[in-house]
Structure formats: structure tokens, C-alpha cells
């Protein structure tokens, strides 16, 4: 197991190995919280790992219930206690839990910060962050310096780390960069995408369209991850892929909107996704690029409107190390 792998990829490998060996049987229901508790890790990397496993057809989503191991047609079994299953946990995972690093907690901190940014400005307590994740001051400094490099946080005049607020101007600037980079990256990645993987992605979009407006946020997360995550990650230029990921702020706003509003009509988004995949499946990189640019423009207008809606909601539940300042 490579020590250079992201933490979510390590978790994916652990889960896949236990599924393929039968230690985690077909029909077993999985939730991000239960898996995180069993492995002793935070939920964000587990969620991403489960999304990867779904793309590989090792698990499938259950509406509002997480995932179940196996393909369509295999009935879910009653929930088993993951703590009672004899799982194979590699030394790499166990060691990282005893000796935490910035990489292990980065995605959890990132998710906490991004989730609060649409609602205002928050001061980050370094001591509270360390206590929350049980890590050293050195690890905290590594995480925050990387957050600062991505433009997610900044220091005020008193040298306090501040997250947010996420403004319409920030969305506009991120969109301007994104529409220049992401469509071109997708065009460059077209030849590298597996036909079977593309077909599975388009099938998920079609299934969501067929289900009408009853689409869970968990399903939307998977669909967004397909187009804006998995497809873009195929591009060979890693700096380009990372830059695009840093400016995908609309995904943050849209996710928070879905969490607060609940079920809502995403027909326009789904049809835009389907058009992109139609071009990708026939190998038309330029057509896919144009379709994606259209989608990004339309989605930007929706996101700006949703940011205004979020501003009327009360302060969300945040991590204990985040202190609302305005």
C-alpha cells in the first residue's frame, strides 16, 4: 500500500479488500458514520471512499440510508455491527491513527470550514482544533497553512485565522477561473476515460432523472463527484486538476442548499450533466467541453441565487473550534 496515497484512497482500499474477501458480506448496509466509527477516522474521507466504491460497483446507494454492498438485485440484510466483524486493517491505517498527520485530518477540517463559509465569518481556534482532532500544534499549523495556500482562510489584524464569509464576488471570481480551466481539462481527459465507467455515470444520471424530484443529497453528491471529480481527476496535469478542485466553490453552496432545503428540483442540472456524458461517450472532447461550459454558466446563476437563500437561515451547527464573529 503506497504511503503517498490520499487518506480517502487508503480507506477505499481497506474497504474494497474486505468486501472482495467476503469479510464484509454482500447485502451489508454501510453508513459513513458507522464506517468512520469502526475505523476510527473522520467521516469526510469515508464518504469519498464510499463514492469511489460505488463507481466501481462494489456498493450501491440506498436512498437516505447510506450504501449497501453488492450490485442491484441483492437484497439488503439487516444492519450488522461492524465492530463485531473481523476486518483486515493494514498497519499503515493503524499507524496513522496513533500518529496523526496533517493529511489524515485535512479533509475533515476542510469540510468543516467549507460548510460554515456560506453563513458568515468564523474564527478558528488553533487550540480547539487540536483538541477536537487530538493532534499536535505542528499538525495544526500544517493544515492551516495549506488551507491558507488554497485561499480558504486568512489572518486578521490580530493574527487570528478567519474562515469566510463566502460572498457572491468570491463565487464570481471562482467561476471565472473554473470556466476557463475545467472544460479544457475535461476535453484533455476524454481519451483517458473508460467507456464502461462513463456508461455507469450516465446511467446514474438517467436513474436520477427517472426518479423525478425525489433525489437525496447523497445521490447528488455522487453525481457531482462523477463529473466534477472523477472525470477531471483523469487529466495528467495534476496541478491543473488541483487548481480546479480549489475553485469548485459552487459545489459547497449547492450542497449546503440541499441539506437545508431538502428535496428540490435538480432537473436542469441533471439534463446538463447528461449532455456532457453524451459527448464523452462518443469521444467528442470538444463537444463535452462546450456542454460543460454551458453547465457551469447555468449552475453559477443557480448558485448565486442559492447563496442568497442560505443567508436567511440561522447559524448552522459548526465544529467546536469554529467561533462565529459575524
C-alpha positions in Angstrom: 0.0 0.0 0.0 1.6 3.3 -1.1 2.4 5.7 1.7 1.7 8.6 -0.8 -1.9 7.8 -1.3 -4.6 10.3 0.0 -6.3 9.1 3.1 -9.6 8.6 1.4 -7.9 6.3 -1.1 -6.4 4.2 1.8 -9.8 3.8 3.3 -11.2 2.8 -0.1 -8.5 0.2 -0.4 -9.3 -1.2 3.1 -13.0 -1.4 2.4 -12.5 -2.9 -1.1 -10.2 -5.6 0.3 -12.6 -6.6 3.0 -15.6 -6.6 0.6 -13.7 -8.8 -2.0 -12.6 -11.2 0.7 -16.1 -11.6 2.0 -15.3 -10.2 5.4 -17.8 -7.6 4.7 -20.6 -9.6 3.0 -23.0 -8.7 0.2 -26.1 -7.1 1.4 -24.4 -5.4 4.3 -25.6 -1.8 4.8 -23.0 0.8 5.3 -23.2 4.4 6.5 -20.4 6.9 6.6 -20.8 7.4 10.3 -20.7 3.7 11.1 -17.6 3.0 8.9 -15.9 6.1 10.3 -16.6 4.9 13.9 -15.3 1.3 13.1 -12.1 2.6 11.5 -11.6 5.4 14.0 -11.4 8.1 11.3 -13.5 11.2 10.4 -16.5 11.0 8.0 -15.4 13.1 5.0 -12.7 10.7 3.7 -15.1 7.8 4.4 -17.8 9.5 2.3 -15.4 10.0 -0.6 -14.1 6.4 -0.3 -17.7 5.1 -0.5 -18.3 7.2 -3.6 -15.3 5.6 -5.2 -16.6 2.1 -4.3 -20.0 3.0 -5.9 -18.3 3.9 -9.2 -16.6 0.5 -9.1 -19.9 -1.2 -8.5 -18.8 -2.7 -5.2 -21.5 -0.8 -3.3 -24.8 0.9 -4.4 -26.6 3.8 -2.7 -29.8 3.3 -0.6 -31.9 6.5 -0.6 -31.3 8.3 2.7 -29.8 5.2 4.2 -26.2 5.2 3.0 -24.9 2.3 0.9 -25.3 -1.5 0.6 -22.6 -3.9 -0.5 -23.3 -5.6 -3.8 -25.0 -4.9 -7.1 -28.6 -4.3 -7.9 -30.8 -7.3 -7.1 -29.0 -8.3 -3.9 -31.4 -7.5 -1.1 -30.0 -5.6 1.9 -29.6 -7.6 5.0 -30.3 -6.3 8.5 -27.7 -4.0 9.8 -24.7 -5.8 11.3 -22.5 -4.3 13.9 -19.2 -3.5 12.1 -17.3 -3.8 15.4 -18.2 -7.5 15.5 -16.8 -8.2 12.0 -13.2 -9.5 11.8 -11.8 -7.0 9.3 -8.3 -6.8 7.9 -6.8 -3.4 8.8 -3.4 -2.8 7.4 -0.5 -1.5 9.5 -0.5 1.8 7.5 -4.0 2.6 8.7 -3.4 1.7 12.3 -0.2 3.6 12.5 -1.7 6.8 11.1 -4.4 6.6 13.8 -1.8 6.5 16.5 0.5 9.1 14.9 -1.8 11.6 13.2 -0.5 13.8 10.4 -2.0 16.8 8.6 -3.0 14.6 5.7 -5.2 12.4 7.9 -7.4 15.3 9.2 -7.1 17.7 6.3 -10.4 16.7 4.6 -12.3 16.8 7.8 -11.1 20.3 8.6 -11.7 21.4 5.0 -15.3 20.1 5.1 -16.0 21.8 8.5 -14.7 25.2 7.1 -16.4 25.0 3.7 -19.7 24.1 5.4 -19.7 27.2 7.5 -18.4 29.8 5.0 -21.8 30.5 3.2 -23.2 31.6 6.6 -20.7 34.2 7.8 -17.2 34.7 9.2 -15.7 32.3 11.7 -12.5 32.5 13.8 -10.6 29.2 14.0 -9.3 28.3 17.4 -6.0 26.5 17.0 -6.2 25.1 20.5 -9.7 23.9 19.9 -8.8 22.4 16.6 -6.0 20.4 18.2 -8.3 19.2 21.0 -11.0 18.3 18.6 -8.8 16.1 16.4 -6.3 15.2 19.1 -3.3 16.3 17.1 -0.2 18.4 17.9 0.3 22.1 17.2 2.7 21.2 14.4 0.0 19.2 12.6 -2.5 22.1 13.1 -0.1 24.6 11.6 0.5 22.3 8.6 -3.2 22.0 8.0 -3.9 25.8 8.3 -1.0 26.8 6.1 -2.4 24.5 3.4 -5.9 26.0 3.9 -4.4 29.5 3.5 -2.5 28.5 0.4 -5.8 27.4 -1.2 -7.4 30.7 -0.3 -9.9 29.2 2.1 -8.8 31.1 5.2 -6.9 34.3 6.0 -5.4 36.1 9.0 -7.0 39.2 10.5 -5.0 42.1 12.1 -4.7 40.2 15.3 -3.2 37.2 13.5 -6.3 35.1 14.1 -7.2 32.6 11.4 -10.6 33.5 9.8 -12.8 31.5 7.5 -15.5 33.1 5.4 -17.7 34.7 4.6 -18.3 33.3 1.2 -19.5 36.2 -0.9 -21.1 36.5 -4.4 -17.9 38.1 -5.5 -15.9 35.1 -4.4 -18.2 32.9 -6.4 -17.9 35.1 -9.5 -14.1 35.0 -9.3 -14.0 31.2 -8.8 -16.4 30.7 -11.6 -14.4 32.9 -14.0 -11.3 30.7 -13.3 -13.2 27.5 -13.4 -14.9 28.0 -16.8 -11.5 28.7 -18.3 -9.9 25.6 -16.9 -12.4 22.8 -16.2 -13.9 22.4 -19.7 -10.4 22.3 -21.3 -9.3 19.8 -18.6 -12.3 17.6 -19.4 -11.5 17.7 -23.1 -7.9 16.7 -22.4 -9.1 13.8 -20.2 -11.7 12.5 -22.7 -9.4 9.9 -24.2 -8.4 8.7 -20.8 -11.9 7.9 -19.5 -13.0 4.3 -19.6 -16.2 3.6 -21.7 -17.7 1.4 -19.0 -17.1 4.0 -16.3 -18.7 6.7 -18.5 -21.7 4.5 -19.2 -22.2 3.9 -15.5 -22.0 7.6 -14.8 -24.6 8.4 -17.4 -26.8 5.6 -16.1 -26.8 7.2 -12.7 -27.8 10.5 -14.2 -30.7 8.8 -16.1 -31.8 7.0 -13.0 -31.9 10.3 -11.1 -33.9 11.9 -13.9 -36.4 9.0 -13.9 -36.9 9.3 -10.2 -38.3 12.8 -10.5 -37.6 15.4 -7.8 -37.1 12.8 -5.1 -33.3 12.8 -5.1 -31.3 12.7 -1.9 -28.3 15.0 -1.3 -26.2 11.8 -1.0 -27.2 10.9 -4.6 -26.5 14.5 -5.8 -23.0 14.3 -4.2 -22.3 11.1 -6.2 -23.4 12.7 -9.4 -21.4 15.9 -8.9 -18.4 13.8 -7.9 -18.7 11.8 -11.2 -18.5 14.8 -13.5 -16.6 17.4 -11.5 -14.4 14.9 -9.6 -13.7 11.5 -11.2 -13.7 12.8 -14.8 -11.4 15.8 -14.1 -9.0 13.7 -11.9 -8.2 11.7 -15.1 -6.2 14.6 -16.5 -2.5 14.0 -16.5 -1.6 17.6 -15.3 -2.0 17.2 -11.5 -1.5 20.9 -10.8 -4.4 21.7 -13.2 -6.6 19.1 -11.5 -5.8 20.5 -8.0 -6.4 24.1 -9.1 -9.8 23.2 -10.5 -10.7 21.5 -7.3 -9.7 24.6 -5.3 -12.2 26.8 -7.2 -15.2 24.5 -7.2 -16.9 26.7 -4.5 -20.3 26.3 -6.1 -20.4 22.7 -5.1 -20.1 23.8 -1.5 -23.0 26.2 -1.7 -25.2 23.8 -3.6 -24.6 21.1 -1.1 -25.5 23.3 1.9 -28.6 24.4 0.0 -29.6 20.8 -0.5 -29.0 20.0 3.2 -31.2 22.9 4.4 -33.9 22.8 1.7 -34.2 19.1 1.4 -35.6 17.6 -1.8 -35.7 20.1 -4.6 -35.9 20.1 -8.4 -32.5 19.4 -10.0 -33.8 18.5 -13.4 -31.9 21.3 -15.2 -28.6 20.2 -13.6 -29.2 16.6 -14.4 -30.0 17.3 -18.1 -26.9 19.4 -18.4 -24.8 16.5 -16.9 -26.4 14.1 -19.3 -25.5 16.2 -22.3 -21.9 16.3 -21.2 -21.8 12.5 -20.9 -23.5 12.1 -24.2 -20.5 13.8 -25.8 -17.9 12.0 -23.7 -19.3 8.5 -24.5 -18.8 9.1 -28.2 -15.3 10.5 -27.6 -16.3 14.1 -28.6 -14.0 16.1 -26.2 -14.7 19.5 -27.8 -18.5 18.9 -27.6 -18.1 17.8 -24.0 -16.1 20.9 -23.2 -18.7 23.2 -24.7 -21.5 21.3 -22.9 -19.6 21.6 -19.6 -19.1 25.3 -20.1 -22.8 25.8 -20.6 -23.5 23.8 -17.5 -21.0 25.8 -15.4 -22.6 29.1 -16.5 -26.1 27.9 -15.8 -25.1 26.4 -12.5 -23.3 29.6 -11.5 -26.6 31.5 -11.8 -28.4 28.9 -9.7 -25.6 29.0 -7.1 -25.7 32.8 -6.7 -29.4 32.6 -6.0 -29.0 29.8 -3.5 -26.3 31.7 -1.6 -28.9 34.5 -1.1 -31.4 31.9 0.2 -28.8 30.5 2.7 -28.2 33.9 4.1 -31.7 33.9 5.7 -31.1 30.7 7.7 -29.9 30.7 11.3 -26.4 29.8 12.1 -25.7 26.2 11.3 -24.3 23.7 13.8 -20.5 24.0 13.4 -17.4 22.3 14.7 -16.5 23.4 18.3 -13.2 25.0 17.1 -15.1 27.5 14.8 -16.3 30.7 16.6 -18.9 32.9 14.8 -17.7 36.5 14.7 -20.2 38.0 12.2 
